[in-house]
């Protein structure tokens, strides 16, 4: 079954990459879901110019030993945070930066529409970010715009846009990544529509014996009615 899902994802990504008019340019593609077959969910955004830097950030959190003074005391690995991606794009309305010339304000509108809040789903769009061999799935964290050149009437002619994204996943992707999950590490999970605490707990611990403790630790009053977007943590257990 897993091989079939992987094949479906590969086929879906090929179809998605076919939507990229120029593989050499950064392209942001809104999607309804990431897997098994990504489905476009709106107009893609193609960058005017590629970024000079591309920062793919992975953070690891450690806990200090309970007795730091003890001989051999070491920090214990706590959790790996979800990946972050950030880069900066240039919008140019003069043509001086490379010959291409577009209206800065209209480009910003197209960018916001692709990455920003979607009233139909009441959250920012799910996104696939493609650039050459780089591939990232996630949601926008922030959009910072710095205007650097203006017409005499104040109309912007050039702007730098710094985009930050947070890795996002869905149920199928979690299944495919489950071989990396072990019960002796703390896990952070973002709740998706329809997910339940008992299913999430079983995926990590291979048992539902810890439901009450998990609910208490996360301040939950129900195992089933989880709010989409809530971040839950699953602490290590003693076997």
C-alpha positions in Angstrom: 0.0 0.0 0.0 2.8 2.4 0.9 4.5 1.8 -2.5 1.2 2.6 -4.2 0.9 5.9 -2.3 4.5 6.8 -3.1 3.9 6.2 -6.8 0.8 8.3 -6.7 2.7 11.2 -5.1 5.5 10.9 -7.7 2.9 11.0 -10.5 1.1 13.9 -8.8 4.3 15.9 -8.5 5.1 15.4 -12.2 1.7 16.8 -13.1 2.3 19.7 -10.6 5.7 20.5 -12.1 4.1 20.6 -15.5 2.2 23.6 -14.2 5.5 25.4 -13.7 6.0 27.5 -16.9 9.7 28.0 -16.2 11.4 25.4 -14.0 14.3 27.9 -13.6 12.1 30.4 -11.8 10.7 30.2 -8.2 7.1 29.2 -8.5 4.5 29.2 -5.7 1.6 26.8 -6.3 -1.5 26.9 -4.1 -2.9 23.3 -3.6 -5.9 21.7 -2.0 -3.8 18.9 -0.6 -0.2 17.7 -0.8 -0.7 14.0 -1.2 -1.3 11.5 -2.6 -1.8 13.7 -5.7 -1.4 17.5 -5.2 -4.4 19.4 -6.5 -3.9 23.1 -7.7 -6.1 25.5 -5.8 -5.8 28.8 -7.5 -3.4 30.8 -9.7 0.3 30.1 -9.2 2.8 32.9 -8.7 6.0 33.0 -10.7 8.8 35.2 -9.4 10.2 37.9 -11.6 13.7 37.2 -10.5 15.2 34.3 -8.5 16.5 35.0 -4.9 20.2 35.5 -4.1 19.7 33.4 -0.9 17.5 30.4 0.0 17.4 29.5 3.7 16.0 26.1 4.6 16.0 26.0 8.4 15.8 23.0 10.7 15.8 23.5 14.4 16.6 21.0 17.1 15.6 21.5 20.8 17.5 19.9 23.7 16.7 19.8 27.3 19.4 20.5 29.9 20.2 17.6 32.3 18.3 17.7 35.6 21.6 17.7 37.5 24.1 19.7 35.4 26.9 19.2 38.0 26.8 15.4 37.7 29.7 13.8 35.9 28.8 12.8 32.4 25.5 14.8 32.5 24.4 15.5 28.9 21.6 17.4 27.2 18.8 15.1 26.0 17.3 15.6 22.6 13.8 16.9 22.9 12.2 17.5 19.5 12.9 18.5 15.9 11.0 21.5 14.9 9.2 21.7 11.6 11.3 23.1 8.7 11.2 26.7 7.8 11.9 28.2 4.5 12.7 31.9 3.7 13.9 33.9 0.8 13.7 37.4 -0.7 12.2 38.3 -4.1 12.7 41.5 -6.1 9.8 43.3 -7.8 10.8 45.8 -10.4 8.7 48.2 -12.3 11.5 50.1 -14.1 13.0 47.4 -16.3 16.5 48.3 -15.1 17.0 45.2 -13.0 16.9 42.8 -16.0 14.7 44.0 -18.8 11.5 42.7 -17.4 9.1 45.3 -16.2 5.9 44.9 -14.2 3.7 47.0 -11.9 4.8 46.5 -8.4 1.4 46.8 -6.8 -0.3 44.3 -9.2 2.6 41.9 -8.6 2.0 42.2 -4.8 -1.7 41.5 -5.3 -1.0 38.3 -7.2 1.5 37.2 -4.6 -0.9 37.8 -1.7 -3.6 36.0 -3.5 -1.4 32.9 -4.0 0.1 32.7 -0.5 -2.3 34.6 1.7 -5.5 34.0 3.6 -8.1 32.0 1.7 -11.7 32.8 2.9 -13.0 29.5 1.5 -10.8 27.4 3.8 -10.4 30.1 6.5 -6.6 29.8 6.6 -3.6 30.6 4.4 -3.3 28.4 1.3 -1.3 25.2 1.3 1.6 25.7 -1.0 4.1 23.9 -3.0 7.3 26.0 -3.6 9.3 24.9 -6.6 12.7 26.1 -7.8 14.9 23.8 -9.9 15.6 20.8 -7.6 14.2 22.6 -4.5 10.8 21.4 -3.5 9.0 22.6 -0.3 5.4 22.2 1.0 4.0 24.5 3.6 2.1 27.6 4.5 3.2 31.2 4.7 4.4 32.6 8.1 5.1 36.2 7.1 5.4 38.6 4.1 7.6 41.6 4.6 7.7 44.2 1.9 10.3 46.9 1.7 9.7 49.6 -1.0 13.0 51.0 -2.3 12.0 53.2 -5.3 9.0 55.5 -6.1 7.5 57.7 -8.7 7.1 61.4 -7.7 3.4 60.7 -6.8 4.5 57.9 -4.4 3.7 54.9 -6.7 6.2 52.2 -5.9 8.6 51.3 -8.6 10.6 48.7 -6.8 10.2 46.5 -3.8 11.9 43.7 -1.9 9.6 41.0 -0.5 10.9 38.6 2.2 8.8 35.5 2.4 8.8 33.0 5.3 7.1 29.6 5.2 6.4 26.9 7.8 6.5 23.2 6.7 3.0 21.7 6.6 1.9 18.1 6.1 -1.3 16.0 5.9 -2.4 12.6 6.9 -0.9 10.7 3.9 2.4 12.5 4.2 2.5 11.6 8.0 2.1 8.0 7.1 5.0 8.1 4.7 7.2 9.8 7.3 6.1 7.5 10.1 9.2 5.3 9.9 11.1 8.2 11.4 8.9 8.4 14.4 9.9 6.7 17.6 8.1 6.7 21.0 11.1 7.9 23.0 11.2 11.4 21.4 8.8 14.2 21.9 6.7 14.9 18.8 4.8 18.1 17.8 1.9 17.6 15.5 -0.4 20.1 13.9 -4.1 18.9 13.9 -5.7 18.6 10.5 -9.4 18.4 9.7 -11.0 15.1 10.9 -8.0 14.0 13.0 -8.6 12.4 16.5 -6.3 12.1 19.5 -6.6 8.3 19.6 -5.5 7.9 16.0 -2.6 10.3 16.5 -1.5 8.6 19.7 -1.6 5.2 18.2 0.5 6.3 15.2 3.3 7.4 17.6 3.0 5.0 20.6 1.3 2.1 18.9 -1.2 2.0 21.7 -4.0 4.1 23.1 -3.1 3.5 26.8 -2.0 7.1 27.2 -5.0 9.0 26.0 -6.0 10.5 29.4 -2.5 11.7 30.1 -2.1 13.1 26.6 -5.5 15.0 26.8 -4.5 16.4 30.2 -1.0 17.4 29.0 -2.5 19.3 26.1 -5.5 20.8 28.0 -8.1 18.9 25.9 -11.6 18.0 27.0 -12.4 15.7 24.1 -10.5 13.0 22.3 -12.5 13.5 19.1 -13.3 17.1 18.6 -9.9 18.5 17.9 -9.5 22.0 16.5 -7.8 22.2 13.1 -4.5 24.0 13.3 -3.9 23.2 17.0 -0.4 22.1 17.9 -0.3 19.0 20.1 2.8 17.6 21.8 3.4 13.9 22.5 6.1 13.4 25.2 8.4 10.5 25.6 7.0 7.4 27.4 8.7 4.9 29.6 8.5 1.3 28.3 
